Amino acid sequence: MPNMRFHIRFPEQKIKEPIIYQIGHEYKVVTNIRRADVRETTGWMDLELSGETAEIERAIEGL
């Protein structure tokens, strides 16, 4: 099963949304948060997605 890693930055309006949950729920991928720093107004996350390449690509488009 392929793995892909990403560095994601969140703007203030997206901080409180369950983005990672939604990705794991809507697409056939396993999410793994490697590192993160989320604050009131901004945040970033190093995320690893595992699954079929086509599903990972769909999940990325969903971001």
N, CA, C and O atoms as CSV, one atom per row, in Angstrom:
chain,resi,resn,atom,element,x,y,z
A,1,MET,N,N,0.843,-1.170,0.000
A,1,MET,CA,C,0.000,0.000,0.000
A,1,MET,C,C,0.895,1.242,0.000
A,1,MET,O,O,1.716,1.405,0.903
A,2,PRO,N,N,0.751,2.115,-0.993
A,2,PRO,CA,C,1.604,3.309,-1.076
A,2,PRO,C,C,1.344,4.302,0.058
A,2,PRO,O,O,0.230,4.403,0.571
A,3,ASN,N,N,2.388,5.026,0.432
A,3,ASN,CA,C,2.308,6.109,1.416
A,3,ASN,C,C,2.747,7.393,0.742
A,3,ASN,O,O,3.641,7.383,-0.105
A,4,MET,N,N,2.122,8.494,1.115
A,4,MET,CA,C,2.543,9.812,0.648
A,4,MET,C,C,2.498,10.752,1.833
A,4,MET,O,O,1.586,10.686,2.657
A,5,ARG,N,N,3.499,11.637,1.915
A,5,ARG,CA,C,3.555,12.613,3.006
A,5,ARG,C,C,3.350,14.016,2.457
A,5,ARG,O,O,3.774,14.342,1.348
A,6,PHE,N,N,2.684,14.840,3.271
A,6,PHE,CA,C,2.345,16.196,2.872
A,6,PHE,C,C,2.548,17.145,4.037
A,6,PHE,O,O,2.427,16.763,5.201
A,7,HIS,N,N,2.858,18.385,3.704
A,7,HIS,CA,C,2.900,19.461,4.693
A,7,HIS,C,C,1.727,20.370,4.356
A,7,HIS,O,O,1.665,20.936,3.264
A,8,ILE,N,N,0.806,20.507,5.288
A,8,ILE,CA,C,-0.424,21.261,5.052
A,8,ILE,C,C,-0.453,22.471,5.980
A,8,ILE,O,O,-0.137,22.360,7.165
A,9,ARG,N,N,-0.830,23.617,5.444
A,9,ARG,CA,C,-1.029,24.829,6.254
A,9,ARG,C,C,-2.524,25.156,6.250
A,9,ARG,O,O,-3.190,25.091,5.216
A,10,PHE,N,N,-3.030,25.507,7.433
A,10,PHE,CA,C,-4.447,25.817,7.583
A,10,PHE,C,C,-4.659,27.304,7.819
A,10,PHE,O,O,-4.008,27.885,8.687
A,11,PRO,N,N,-5.559,27.935,7.062
A,11,PRO,CA,C,-5.923,29.320,7.358
A,11,PRO,C,C,-6.905,29.351,8.539
A,11,PRO,O,O,-7.468,28.323,8.915
A,12,GLU,N,N,-7.095,30.510,9.101
A,12,GLU,CA,C,-7.928,30.656,10.297
A,12,GLU,C,C,-9.334,30.085,10.121
A,12,GLU,O,O,-9.859,29.466,11.047
A,13,GLN,N,N,-9.950,30.273,8.967
A,13,GLN,CA,C,-11.327,29.816,8.772
A,13,GLN,C,C,-11.455,28.291,8.715
A,13,GLN,O,O,-12.570,27.775,8.800
A,14,LYS,N,N,-10.351,27.560,8.574
A,14,LYS,CA,C,-10.399,26.094,8.508
A,14,LYS,C,C,-9.931,25.412,9.801
A,14,LYS,O,O,-10.029,24.190,9.912
A,15,ILE,N,N,-9.430,26.169,10.770
A,15,ILE,CA,C,-8.833,25.589,11.973
A,15,ILE,C,C,-9.798,24.672,12.718
A,15,ILE,O,O,-9.391,23.609,13.186
A,16,LYS,N,N,-11.051,25.057,12.837
A,16,LYS,CA,C,-12.001,24.295,13.661
A,16,LYS,C,C,-12.745,23.210,12.896
A,16,LYS,O,O,-13.593,22.528,13.472
A,17,GLU,N,N,-12.451,23.036,11.627
A,17,GLU,CA,C,-13.113,21.999,10.836
A,17,GLU,C,C,-12.388,20.661,10.992
A,17,GLU,O,O,-11.160,20.634,11.075
A,18,PRO,N,N,-13.132,19.552,11.032
A,18,PRO,CA,C,-12.513,18.223,11.183
A,18,PRO,C,C,-11.983,17.680,9.852
A,18,PRO,O,O,-12.440,16.642,9.374
A,19,ILE,N,N,-11.038,18.370,9.273
A,19,ILE,CA,C,-10.550,18.062,7.927
A,19,ILE,C,C,-9.950,16.656,7.838
A,19,ILE,O,O,-10.249,15.920,6.897
A,20,ILE,N,N,-9.124,16.280,8.786
A,20,ILE,CA,C,-8.467,14.972,8.735
A,20,ILE,C,C,-9.486,13.849,8.923
A,20,ILE,O,O,-9.406,12.822,8.249
A,21,TYR,N,N,-10.424,14.033,9.818
A,21,TYR,CA,C,-11.499,13.051,9.987
A,21,TYR,C,C,-12.259,12.876,8.677
A,21,TYR,O,O,-12.529,11.751,8.258
A,22,GLN,N,N,-12.603,13.984,8.034
A,22,GLN,CA,C,-13.367,13.928,6.790
A,22,GLN,C,C,-12.617,13.181,5.695
A,22,GLN,O,O,-13.218,12.413,4.944
A,23,ILE,N,N,-11.316,13.397,5.600
A,23,ILE,CA,C,-10.518,12.696,4.589
A,23,ILE,C,C,-10.570,11.189,4.827
A,23,ILE,O,O,-10.805,10.418,3.896
A,24,GLY,N,N,-10.352,10.770,6.073
A,24,GLY,CA,C,-10.379,9.346,6.390
A,24,GLY,C,C,-11.749,8.723,6.216
A,24,GLY,O,O,-11.867,7.537,5.910
A,25,HIS,N,N,-12.788,9.527,6.413
A,25,HIS,CA,C,-14.155,9.030,6.322
A,25,HIS,C,C,-14.650,8.969,4.873
A,25,HIS,O,O,-15.339,8.023,4.493
A,26,GLU,N,N,-14.305,9.967,4.075
A,26,GLU,CA,C,-14.813,10.065,2.708
A,26,GLU,C,C,-14.013,9.264,1.683
A,26,GLU,O,O,-14.550,8.867,0.649
A,27,TYR,N,N,-12.743,9.028,1.964
A,27,TYR,CA,C,-11.874,8.345,1.002
A,27,TYR,C,C,-11.287,7.101,1.648
A,27,TYR,O,O,-11.207,7.015,2.874
A,28,LYS,N,N,-10.885,6.154,0.849
A,28,LYS,CA,C,-10.316,4.902,1.361
A,28,LYS,C,C,-8.827,5.078,1.605
A,28,LYS,O,O,-7.992,4.466,0.939
A,29,VAL,N,N,-8.511,5.937,2.587
A,29,VAL,CA,C,-7.125,6.193,2.967
A,29,VAL,C,C,-7.014,6.140,4.488
A,29,VAL,O,O,-7.979,6.385,5.212
A,30,VAL,N,N,-5.824,5.816,4.941
A,30,VAL,CA,C,-5.513,5.856,6.367
A,30,VAL,C,C,-4.703,7.121,6.601
A,30,VAL,O,O,-3.715,7.367,5.909
A,31,THR,N,N,-5.120,7.926,7.576
A,31,THR,CA,C,-4.416,9.171,7.877
A,31,THR,C,C,-3.517,8.978,9.089
A,31,THR,O,O,-3.876,8.285,10.041
A,32,ASN,N,N,-2.350,9.596,9.040
A,32,ASN,CA,C,-1.401,9.543,10.146
A,32,ASN,C,C,-0.789,10.933,10.291
A,32,ASN,O,O,-0.059,11.394,9.412
A,33,ILE,N,N,-1.090,11.596,11.402
A,33,ILE,CA,C,-0.522,12.919,11.662
A,33,ILE,C,C,0.861,12.709,12.248
A,33,ILE,O,O,1.005,12.184,13.352
A,34,ARG,N,N,1.871,13.119,11.511
A,34,ARG,CA,C,3.263,12.924,11.938
A,34,ARG,C,C,3.722,14.023,12.891
A,34,ARG,O,O,4.387,13.741,13.887
A,35,ARG,N,N,3.375,15.259,12.593
A,35,ARG,CA,C,3.689,16.421,13.436
A,35,ARG,C,C,2.640,17.483,13.146
A,35,ARG,O,O,2.071,17.534,12.056
A,36,ALA,N,N,2.394,18.329,14.140
A,36,ALA,CA,C,1.427,19.400,13.914
A,36,ALA,C,C,1.616,20.514,14.931
A,36,ALA,O,O,2.129,20.304,16.030
A,37,ASP,N,N,1.189,21.693,14.536
A,37,ASP,CA,C,1.131,22.849,15.421
A,37,ASP,C,C,-0.097,23.641,14.995
A,37,ASP,O,O,-0.096,24.301,13.957
A,38,VAL,N,N,-1.143,23.566,15.810
A,38,VAL,CA,C,-2.403,24.225,15.482
A,38,VAL,C,C,-2.714,25.229,16.584
A,38,VAL,O,O,-2.709,24.893,17.768
A,39,ARG,N,N,-2.983,26.460,16.179
A,39,ARG,CA,C,-3.281,27.540,17.128
A,39,ARG,C,C,-4.628,28.159,16.775
A,39,ARG,O,O,-5.317,27.693,15.868
A,40,GLU,N,N,-4.992,29.200,17.491
A,40,GLU,CA,C,-6.285,29.856,17.274
A,40,GLU,C,C,-6.454,30.408,15.857
A,40,GLU,O,O,-7.550,30.355,15.298
A,41,THR,N,N,-5.392,30.929,15.284
A,41,THR,CA,C,-5.531,31.632,14.005
A,41,THR,C,C,-4.856,30.957,12.820
A,41,THR,O,O,-5.115,31.333,11.677
A,42,THR,N,N,-4.015,29.992,13.055
A,42,THR,CA,C,-3.319,29.320,11.953
A,42,THR,C,C,-2.804,27.966,12.433
A,42,THR,O,O,-2.819,27.674,13.629
A,43,GLY,N,N,-2.356,27.160,11.507
A,43,GLY,CA,C,-1.790,25.875,11.892
A,43,GLY,C,C,-1.144,25.183,10.711
A,43,GLY,O,O,-1.358,25.550,9.556
A,44,TRP,N,N,-0.348,24.173,11.026
A,44,TRP,CA,C,0.274,23.355,9.993
A,44,TRP,C,C,0.293,21.911,10.482
A,44,TRP,O,O,0.162,21.633,11.674
A,45,MET,N,N,0.458,21.012,9.534
A,45,MET,CA,C,0.451,19.592,9.868
A,45,MET,C,C,1.282,18.828,8.846
A,45,MET,O,O,1.184,19.079,7.645
A,46,ASP,N,N,2.095,17.899,9.325
A,46,ASP,CA,C,2.764,16.937,8.459
A,46,ASP,C,C,1.903,15.686,8.491
A,46,ASP,O,O,1.771,15.044,9.532
A,47,LEU,N,N,1.331,15.347,7.375
A,47,LEU,CA,C,0.340,14.289,7.274
A,47,LEU,C,C,0.827,13.199,6.334
A,47,LEU,O,O,1.398,13.481,5.281
A,48,GLU,N,N,0.596,11.952,6.723
A,48,GLU,CA,C,0.905,10.812,5.864
A,48,GLU,C,C,-0.411,10.131,5.501
A,48,GLU,O,O,-1.235,9.848,6.371
A,49,LEU,N,N,-0.598,9.873,4.220
A,49,LEU,CA,C,-1.771,9.155,3.740
A,49,LEU,C,C,-1.323,7.819,3.169
A,49,LEU,O,O,-0.358,7.749,2.409
A,50,SER,N,N,-2.030,6.764,3.542
A,50,SER,CA,C,-1.755,5.420,3.027
A,50,SER,C,C,-3.006,4.906,2.331
A,50,SER,O,O,-4.125,5.132,2.792
A,51,GLY,N,N,-2.805,4.220,1.226
A,51,GLY,CA,C,-3.926,3.660,0.490
A,51,GLY,C,C,-3.553,3.518,-0.973
A,51,GLY,O,O,-2.396,3.694,-1.356
A,52,GLU,N,N,-4.541,3.198,-1.776
A,52,GLU,CA,C,-4.315,3.106,-3.211
A,52,GLU,C,C,-4.005,4.500,-3.753
A,52,GLU,O,O,-4.557,5.494,-3.281
A,53,THR,N,N,-3.129,4.565,-4.735
A,53,THR,CA,C,-2.690,5.846,-5.280
A,53,THR,C,C,-3.866,6.693,-5.755
A,53,THR,O,O,-3.887,7.901,-5.517
A,54,ALA,N,N,-4.830,6.089,-6.414
A,54,ALA,CA,C,-5.988,6.842,-6.913
A,54,ALA,C,C,-6.787,7.450,-5.762
A,54,ALA,O,O,-7.266,8.578,-5.873
A,55,GLU,N,N,-6.934,6.717,-4.662
A,55,GLU,CA,C,-7.669,7.238,-3.506
A,55,GLU,C,C,-6.899,8.359,-2.818
A,55,GLU,O,O,-7.496,9.336,-2.366
A,56,ILE,N,N,-5.583,8.222,-2.738
A,56,ILE,CA,C,-4.771,9.296,-2.155
A,56,ILE,C,C,-4.919,10.559,-2.997
A,56,ILE,O,O,-5.064,11.653,-2.452
A,57,GLU,N,N,-4.883,10.417,-4.304
A,57,GLU,CA,C,-5.036,11.575,-5.188
A,57,GLU,C,C,-6.409,12.216,-5.030
A,57,GLU,O,O,-6.522,13.442,-5.044
A,58,ARG,N,N,-7.447,11.408,-4.880
A,58,ARG,CA,C,-8.797,11.944,-4.646
A,58,ARG,C,C,-8.853,12.693,-3.324
A,58,ARG,O,O,-9.467,13.756,-3.237
A,59,ALA,N,N,-8.212,12.143,-2.289
A,59,ALA,CA,C,-8.196,12.799,-0.979
A,59,ALA,C,C,-7.486,14.145,-1.054
A,59,ALA,O,O,-7.923,15.116,-0.436
A,60,ILE,N,N,-6.396,14.204,-1.805
A,60,ILE,CA,C,-5.657,15.463,-1.963
A,60,ILE,C,C,-6.542,16.500,-2.651
A,60,ILE,O,O,-6.575,17.661,-2.242
A,61,GLU,N,N,-7.247,16.089,-3.680
A,61,GLU,CA,C,-8.153,17.009,-4.367
A,61,GLU,C,C,-9.251,17.489,-3.430
A,61,GLU,O,O,-9.729,18.617,-3.556
A,62,GLY,N,N,-9.653,16.635,-2.489
A,62,GLY,CA,C,-10.687,16.999,-1.524
A,62,GLY,C,C,-10.242,18.021,-0.506
A,62,GLY,O,O,-11.068,18.663,0.144
A,63,LEU,N,N,-8.935,18.173,-0.366
A,63,LEU,CA,C,-8.432,19.190,0.558
A,63,LEU,C,C,-8.693,20.561,-0.014
A,63,LEU,O,O,-8.347,21.565,0.607
